[in-house]
Amino acid sequence: MSASQVEDVASSRGRVRILGILVEAKELNATEISRRASLNYSSTLRHLDALKSVGLVSEKNFGRIRIFAYNFQDARAKIFADLFNKLA
């Protein structure tokens, strides 16, 4: 993840909110993430796609159900998780 990608993640309230939710919950479907983040569904999906593209979030599909999980295996993602845990 480049410095500009970190800026993109950190500068978006929606993305930060979604990361915090997934750090706590580990994995959720897109509808539940949208509800907890108080974002509309299409905005949530846009944010999740951006987070997937930088490796912070992964996606599993079960038919029409999309499950998103925080990528705790990624060293960069661990830094964000540590930050959220310290702020909680």
HELIX and SHEET records of a PDB file:
HELIX    1   1 ALA A    3  ALA A   10  1                                   8    
HELIX    2   2 ARG A   13  ALA A   25  1                                  13    
HELIX    3   3 ALA A   30  ALA A   37  1                                   8    
HELIX    4   4 TYR A   41  SER A   53  1                                  13    
HELIX    5   5 ALA A   75  LEU A   87  1                                  13    
SHEET    1   A 3 GLU A  27  ASN A  29  0                                        
SHEET    2   A 3 ILE A  65  TYR A  70 -1                                        
SHEET    3   A 3 VAL A  57  PHE A  62 -1                                        
END                                                                             
